[in-house]
Amino acid sequence: MSFQQIRYQPEVVRFLQRGLQTKQIAHAYCFYGPADTGKRKVALELAKALNCERSRVDPCDQCPTCRQIQHGNHPDIVTLQPDGAFIKIDQVRALQERFQYSAAADVTRVVIMEQAEKMRVEAANSLLKFLEEPLSPMVAVLITEKVQAILPTIISRCQKIRFKEVSHKVRMEILEKEGMPDYLAIIFSQIHLDNINFLSYSLQELEDLCLRMMQWCKQILEDGSIALLTIQEDWFKQAINQELVPLILEILLLWLRELLHYQLTQQSTLFIKWFEECRDQASKWERKRLLRAIEIVLQVRGELSKFVQPQAVLERMVLEIQSHREVRGRRAKFTKIN
């Protein structure tokens, strides 16, 4: 990929290429905006353009340097991600140790920091000193969906570049270009979640998650206790520990809406690989109950940040959906669990 292939952020590309042409590249950038808008891709293209052996405006993608960067094994292009909940000072110190010697001639080191809002104060202070006193030319790219959460001392030293939201169609094209099959890309292009990079998961993991959510929905429909026992299974607990509950709810919500869409049109538009499962489940849900389930999941999704025990919230959600009481102009009530 080169800048020319990133057509969904033309203003960003033009701005960076002007800087490359005039040799006015900042020492630090903050790429901010919604998830899945190409921030990391543009950061990699910038790293390639700064070091390409053939062109310093649009990377060639053919020279050894471009290929090294694209495959993530260039020694002077480093990506930092949170270690657990935060980017810690030990990670910055490891970076400093790695770059304790000058780079080769004509090399511009690039540090790409994902989820930059998760940087601890001590890590931020250490990074600032490192950026202001580099041994070799260096550019830092901070990537975030929550620019307001980054420390003012950091953001004031960065050139901010906003990435605009892109359409579902473009998001789907991006995922497909990265190797995701169309039957998964059409689903995950509908999901907008901060700090979840679908491309960091294997295709099998994503497909398994879809299958498990469809099966869980079926268990909820059957009104037994199996749906509650599923939340106790190891894979579900692992997903909760990895803070994937928002993703679980998004897939469940898409599936419920797909069932409703099938009831209305006799067609499946998102879960195309699982048309027969969609038809089977849609035939068993009463329309009123399906609408109620969607309403409950929407409310839980909106209030999820208030809960400190996601497992308990999911259990209550299942019980509420399985309840056969009429919902007459009221919303299901979820109280904070301490």
C-alpha positions in Angstrom: 0.0 0.0 0.0 1.1 3.6 -0.6 -0.5 7.0 0.1 -2.2 6.8 -3.2 -4.2 3.8 -2.1 -5.6 5.5 1.0 -8.5 7.3 -0.7 -10.7 7.5 2.4 -8.6 10.2 4.1 -7.6 12.5 1.2 -7.1 15.6 3.4 -4.8 13.8 5.7 -2.7 12.4 2.9 -2.4 15.7 1.1 -1.3 17.4 4.4 1.4 14.9 5.1 2.7 14.8 1.5 3.0 18.6 1.5 5.1 18.2 4.6 7.3 15.5 3.0 7.7 17.6 -0.1 8.8 20.7 1.8 10.7 18.7 4.4 8.5 20.2 7.2 7.6 17.1 9.1 6.8 17.6 12.8 8.7 15.7 15.4 5.4 14.4 16.8 1.9 13.9 15.5 -1.4 13.0 17.1 -3.7 11.1 14.8 -7.1 11.2 16.3 -10.7 10.3 15.3 -13.1 7.4 15.3 -11.9 3.8 15.3 -11.2 2.0 12.0 -10.5 5.2 10.0 -7.0 4.3 8.8 -4.9 6.0 11.5 -2.4 3.1 11.9 -2.2 2.6 8.1 -1.3 6.2 7.5 1.3 6.1 10.3 3.0 3.1 8.6 2.9 4.9 5.2 4.4 8.0 6.8 7.2 5.8 8.3 7.8 4.2 4.9 7.8 7.6 3.1 10.4 9.0 5.6 12.7 6.0 4.9 11.8 4.8 1.3 14.9 4.2 -0.8 13.2 5.5 -4.0 10.8 8.2 -3.0 10.3 10.5 0.0 6.8 11.6 -1.0 5.0 8.4 -1.8 6.6 5.1 -0.7 7.3 2.7 -3.4 6.3 -0.4 -1.5 9.0 -2.3 -3.4 12.4 -1.5 -1.8 13.8 -3.5 1.1 13.0 -0.8 3.6 9.4 -0.4 2.6 9.0 -4.2 2.8 10.6 -4.4 6.2 8.3 -1.7 7.6 5.2 -3.2 6.0 6.0 -6.6 7.6 6.8 -5.1 11.0 10.5 -6.1 11.2 12.3 -2.8 10.6 14.6 -2.2 13.6 14.0 1.6 13.7 10.2 1.6 13.4 8.6 0.6 16.7 5.0 0.3 17.8 4.0 0.7 21.4 0.7 -0.7 22.7 -0.7 -0.7 26.3 0.7 -3.5 28.5 -2.5 -4.4 30.2 -4.5 -1.3 31.0 -1.7 1.3 30.5 1.4 2.2 28.5 4.0 2.0 31.3 7.3 3.7 31.9 9.1 0.4 31.6 8.0 0.3 27.9 9.3 3.8 27.3 12.6 2.9 29.0 12.9 -0.2 26.8 12.4 2.0 23.8 15.1 4.4 25.0 17.5 1.5 25.5 16.7 0.1 22.0 17.5 3.6 20.6 20.5 4.4 22.8 22.8 4.5 19.7 22.5 6.7 16.6 20.7 5.2 13.7 22.3 4.6 10.3 22.6 7.6 7.9 19.4 8.7 6.2 17.2 6.8 8.6 14.3 8.5 10.4 13.2 6.5 13.4 9.4 6.3 13.9 7.6 5.5 17.1 3.9 4.6 16.7 2.0 4.7 19.9 -1.5 3.1 19.8 -4.1 4.0 22.4 -2.0 6.9 23.4 -4.6 8.1 25.9 -3.6 5.1 28.1 -0.1 6.5 28.8 0.7 6.9 32.5 2.0 10.3 33.7 5.5 9.0 34.4 5.6 7.3 31.0 4.5 10.5 29.3 7.2 12.6 31.1 9.9 10.0 30.1 8.6 10.0 26.5 8.7 13.8 26.3 12.3 14.0 27.3 13.2 11.2 24.9 11.5 13.0 22.0 13.1 16.3 22.8 16.6 14.9 23.0 16.8 12.3 20.2 20.1 10.8 19.2 18.9 10.5 15.6 16.1 12.0 13.5 12.8 10.7 15.0 9.1 11.1 14.5 6.4 10.0 17.0 2.9 9.2 16.0 0.3 9.0 18.8 -2.9 7.2 17.8 -6.1 7.7 19.8 -9.9 7.8 19.6 -10.0 9.9 22.8 -7.7 12.9 22.2 -9.2 14.7 25.2 -7.9 12.0 27.5 -4.2 12.6 26.5 -2.2 14.7 28.9 -2.0 18.4 27.9 1.8 18.3 28.2 1.9 15.7 25.5 -0.7 17.0 23.2 0.8 20.5 23.2 3.9 19.1 21.6 2.1 17.2 18.9 0.6 18.4 15.6 -3.0 17.2 15.7 -4.5 15.5 12.6 -8.1 14.6 12.7 -9.3 11.5 10.8 -12.9 11.6 9.6 -15.5 8.8 10.0 -15.7 6.6 6.9 -18.8 4.8 5.5 -19.6 1.2 6.2 -18.8 0.4 2.6 -15.3 1.9 2.8 -14.7 0.2 6.2 -15.7 -3.1 4.6 -13.3 -2.4 1.7 -10.5 -1.6 4.2 -11.1 -4.9 6.1 -11.2 -6.9 2.8 -7.9 -5.4 1.6 -6.4 -6.5 4.9 -7.4 -10.1 4.2 -10.7 -10.4 5.9 -13.3 -12.5 3.9 -16.4 -10.6 2.8 -18.8 -12.6 5.0 -16.9 -11.3 8.1 -16.0 -7.9 6.7 -19.7 -7.1 6.1 -20.4 -7.8 9.8 -17.4 -6.1 11.5 -17.7 -3.0 9.2 -20.9 -2.3 11.1 -19.2 -2.2 14.5 -17.5 0.9 15.8 -15.6 0.3 19.1 -12.7 2.3 20.5 -9.5 0.4 21.1 -10.6 -2.9 19.3 -8.6 -3.7 16.2 -10.4 -6.5 14.5 -7.4 -7.2 12.3 -5.4 -8.1 15.5 -7.6 -11.3 15.8 -7.4 -14.3 13.6 -10.2 -15.0 11.2 -11.0 -18.2 13.1 -11.3 -16.2 16.4 -13.7 -13.7 14.7 -15.8 -16.4 13.1 -16.0 -18.4 16.4 -17.2 -15.3 18.2 -20.0 -14.8 15.7 -21.0 -18.5 15.9 -20.9 -18.4 19.7 -23.1 -15.3 19.8 -25.6 -16.9 17.5 -25.7 -20.1 19.6 -26.0 -18.0 22.8 -28.9 -16.1 21.3 -30.6 -19.5 20.5 -30.1 -20.6 24.1 -31.6 -17.3 25.4 -34.6 -18.0 23.1 -35.1 -21.5 24.5 -35.7 -20.0 28.0 -33.6 -22.5 29.8 -30.7 -22.0 32.2 -28.1 -23.0 29.5 -27.8 -19.4 28.4 -26.7 -18.5 32.0 -24.3 -21.5 32.2 -22.7 -20.3 28.9 -21.6 -17.1 30.7 -19.7 -19.4 33.1 -17.7 -21.1 30.4 -14.0 -20.5 30.0 -14.2 -18.8 26.6 -16.8 -16.4 27.9 -14.9 -15.6 31.1 -11.8 -15.0 29.0 -13.7 -12.6 26.7 -14.9 -10.7 29.8 -11.4 -10.5 31.2 -10.2 -9.2 27.9 -12.8 -6.4 28.1 -14.6 -7.8 25.0 -18.1 -7.4 26.5 -18.9 -4.4 24.3 -18.0 -6.5 21.2 -20.1 -9.4 22.4 -23.1 -7.0 22.8 -22.5 -5.5 19.4 -22.5 -8.9 17.7 -25.6 -10.0 19.6 -27.4 -6.8 18.7 -26.5 -7.2 15.0 -27.8 -10.7 15.1 -31.1 -9.8 16.8 -31.6 -7.0 14.2 -30.8 -9.5 11.5 -33.5 -11.8 12.8 -36.0 -8.9 12.8 -34.9 -8.0 9.2 -35.5 -11.5 8.1 -39.0 -11.6 9.6 -39.9 -8.4 7.7 -38.2 -9.2 4.3 -37.3 -12.9 4.3 -33.7 -11.9 3.6 -30.4 -11.9 5.4 -28.1 -9.0 4.7 -25.2 -9.2 7.2 -24.9 -12.8 8.3 -24.9 -14.1 4.8 -22.9 -17.2 5.6 -25.4 -18.3 8.2 -28.7 -17.7 6.3 -30.2 -21.0 7.4 -29.5 -20.4 11.0 -31.0 -16.9 10.7 -34.1 -18.3 9.0 -34.5 -21.0 11.7 -34.1 -18.6 14.7 -36.3 -15.9 13.1 -39.1 -18.3 12.7 -39.1 -19.0 16.5 -39.0 -15.5 17.9 -42.2 -13.6 18.4 -41.9 -10.2 16.9 -42.8 -8.4 20.2 -40.3 -10.4 22.1 -37.6 -9.8 19.6 -38.1 -6.1 19.7 -38.0 -6.3 23.5 -34.7 -8.2 23.4 -33.2 -5.5 21.1 -34.4 -2.8 23.5 -32.8 -4.5 26.5 -29.4 -5.1 24.8 -29.4 -1.5 23.6 -29.9 -0.3 27.2 -27.3 -2.6 28.6 -24.8 -1.5 26.0 -25.5 2.2 26.8 -25.1 1.7 30.5 -22.2 -0.8 30.4 -19.6 1.7 31.7 -21.5 2.0 35.0 -21.2 -1.6 35.9 -18.1 -3.1 37.6 -19.3 -6.7 37.3 -20.0 -7.4 33.6 -20.8 -11.1 34.2 -23.6 -10.2 36.6 -24.9 -7.7 34.2 -25.0 -10.2 31.3 -26.8 -12.7 33.6 -29.4 -10.1 34.4 -29.8 -9.2 30.8 -30.5 -12.9 29.9 -33.1 -13.2 32.6 -34.8 -10.0 31.5 -35.0 -11.1 27.9 -36.3 -14.5 29.0 -39.0 -12.9 31.1 -42.5 -13.1 29.5 -43.9 -10.1 31.2 -45.2 -7.4 28.9 -43.2 -4.2 28.6 -45.7 -1.4 28.6 -44.0 1.8 27.8 -41.2 1.1 30.3 -37.5 0.3 29.8 -35.8 -2.6 31.7 -34.1 -1.2 34.8 -30.6 -2.1 35.6 -29.1 -0.9 38.8 -25.4 -0.5 39.5 -23.8 -3.5 41.0 -21.2 -2.8 43.6 
